Amino acid sequence: MNPIGKLYLLPVPLGDDADPKEVLPDTIARSIEFIDHYIVENEKTARRFIKAILPTKKQPDLKLSVLNKHTVASDHLSFIQPCMEGKNVGLMSEAGCPGVADPGAAIVKIAHEKGIQVVPLVGPSSILLAIMASGMNGQSFAFNGYLPIDKSDKKSALKNFESLSQNKSQSQLFIETPYRNNRMLEDILATLQPNTHLCVACDITLPTEYIKTKTIAQWKKETVDLHNRPCIFIVHRF
């Protein structure tokens, strides 16, 4: 009987313009060298990434399973079946670290249930990089994902984050669909108190990287275009 394979969590760059060799350690390429089975969000971009970081990898050898919002939960177990057969499997997000704000967390959960060793590898996380660069509370923070689309519900969520940040001294992080970023910024500026701090961390690790922390009053004097740029917002009322 073959020993059980391992599930490797393989970070990828945060955008197409990032040089993989500048933002990823050599362990990623070395791992890809011996892994042929992968769980990915998009097959085309995953193959392109693998080719960029390890050009010598033979594409016909790759066996890719697609995990995205259309994947049914009943398929998840089959994705890590190669591990049960003694083969290593690599799990990749579309951007950043798998399992963090990413559907791959469901696969990691099953791996633990099946006794499969999970091996997280070092790579860029927009959440950690944003809080690092924000000057806010890196000892207590919460990532809240997407806010409600409804304007009234969104306003309530923003007010709640402002209150939580002050009462718990806990920085509140959230994201928006990139094409709605400018509207999100408008809603934040219209809702929060003038002396509440806001960090906008955009295009992290890319040549166009933009990270600034200012009070709401100061942001109202700024003009910035966030349209279609991956962005994290952080709120903290000190």
N, C-alpha and C positions, 0 to 999 in steps of 0.2 A: 504493500500500500504506500502510495506517494505521501510525503509530508505535506501538510497544508501550506499553500502559498501565502504571500503577504499582500495586503492592500496598501499601496503607496499613494500618498496624497501629494500630487505634483502641482505646485503653484505655477502660474503663467504670468506674463506681463499684464499690466493694467490697460494697455492700449496698443494698437497696431504700430504706432510710431516709436515705441520703446524698443531699444536694442536688448534682446534677451540675454546676451552675454554681459551686459552692464548691470542688469537688475536681478539676475538669477545666479546662484552659486553653481559650481561645477558638478555638485551632487545631482542636479536635475538631469544633465546630459548623461552622466554615468548611470543613472537609474533607467533612463529611457533606452540605453544601450542593451539592457537585458530584459526589458519588459515588452511583450508583444500584444498583450490584451489591455484595452483601455475602455474607460467609461467617460464619455465626453458630452458636452452640451450641443456641439455642432461638429459634425465629422469633417467638413471642409476646413474650418479654421484650426481644428486640432491637428489635422495632417500637415497644414502649413506651418504650424508652430513646431511640430516634431522635426520637420525638414529643416527649419531655420536653425534649431539648436543642435541637431545632430544630422548633418547632410548625408552621412554614411548609412543611416538607418534605411533598410529596404522597405519601401512603402507596401509592397504586396504581402509582407509578413505581418502587417498590423491588422488586428481584429478589434474593431471599434463598436461599442454599444452606445446608443444615444439616449441620454437622460435629460429630459427637459419638461416643460409644463404639460406636454402632450403624452408623456410616458405614463402608463398605468402602473399602479403599485405592485400588481401581480407579476410584473416583469423584473422587478428589482432583484429578486433572488437569483434569477438566471444570469444576471450581470456579473455576479461574483462566483458563479459556479466554477470557473477556471481555478479559483483559489482552492476549492475543495478537491480539485484534481492535481494539485501540486504546482500550479502555475501562479506567477505573480501578476497582479493587476494594478494598473495605474488609474487613478481618478483625477480628472482635471476639470476645473471650472472654465467658463468662457473668459474670465478675467480674474486675476488675483488668486486667493487661496480657496481650494475646494472645501466645502462644508461650512463656510462662513458666509452667511447671507447667500446661500447657494443650495440647490436641490441635492447636492451630493451628500448632505448630512444624513439623508435616509439610507444611503448605501453604507455609510460608516456605522450606523446603528445596527444594521443587519450583520455586518462583519463582526461586531462585538458579540452579538447573540450567537454567532456560529463559531466563536473561538478563533477567528482569523486575526492575526496580528496586524494592527494598523500602524503605519509608519508615516508620520507627518514630516514633510521636508520644508526647509526654510525658503521663503519667497515673499514677494510684496503683498501686503494687505492694506487696502485703501483706508480701512477703518483705523488701524493702528498708526499708519503714517499720518493720517489727518489729525488724530488726537496728539500725537507727538509734536506736530508742527503748530498746534493751535494755541499753546500757552494756557490751556484750560486744565481741568482736573484729570490727570492721567492715572490717579489712584481710584477714582470712582466715576465711571461713565457708563452710559447705556446706549446700545444701538437699537433704534426703533423701526428700522426698515422704511417702508413707504407710508406716507400720511394719507388720510382719506381724500378722495377727489372732491367730494361735496364741500363747497366753500365754508359753510357753517361748521361742519364737522372738523375741517382742517383748522379753522380758527380756534376751536375748542382744544384740539390736540396741541397746537402751538402754545396756547395759554397754559395748558397742563405741563408741558415741558419746561416752560419758564418757571412755573411754581415749583416743580420737582427739583430743578437745578438749584434754586435758592434754598429750599427747605432741607434738601439732602446734600447740598454741595456736590451735586452729581451732574456732570456735563451730559447733555442730551444730543445724540447724533441721529441723523435721518437722511434719507435720500429721496430723489424724485426721478421720474422718467425724464431722460435728458432733454427732450423737446419741450418739457414743461418747466425747466429750471428757472427761466426768467420770470414766469408767473409766480413760481414758488417764492423767489426772492421778493417780489412785490408784496405778496401776502405776508411774508415775515415782517417786512418793514412797516406794513400797515397795522400789524397786530401787536407786536411786542413793545415793551417799554423802552424809552430812549436810552437808558443807561444799561440795558441788557446787552451782553456781548454776543456777537455772532461771528463764527469762523466759516469762511467759504473756502473749501479745499477742492480745487478743480484740476483735472488733467494730471493727477499725481504721477510722478516719475517720467512724464512725457516732456518733450522740448517746450511745450506751451504751459507748463505747470504754473498754477496761480493759487497761492495760499495767503489769505489775509484774515486777521482778526481785528474787528473794530466794534464799537458800540453801535446800536441801531441808529442813533443820531448821526454818527459819523458816516455810516453806510448810506444814509439818505443823501449825502453830498457826493457819493461815488457814482460812476457809470461803468458798468461791466456787463459784457455779453456772455452769458453762460449757456446759450442755446446749443443743444446737441453735444455738450461736453460732459463727460462723467464727473459728477460732483457730489461731495458730502458736505452737509450743513451741520454745524455744531452750535448749540445755544447754551449759554450759561449766564444766569443773573447772580452776580456775586453779592 
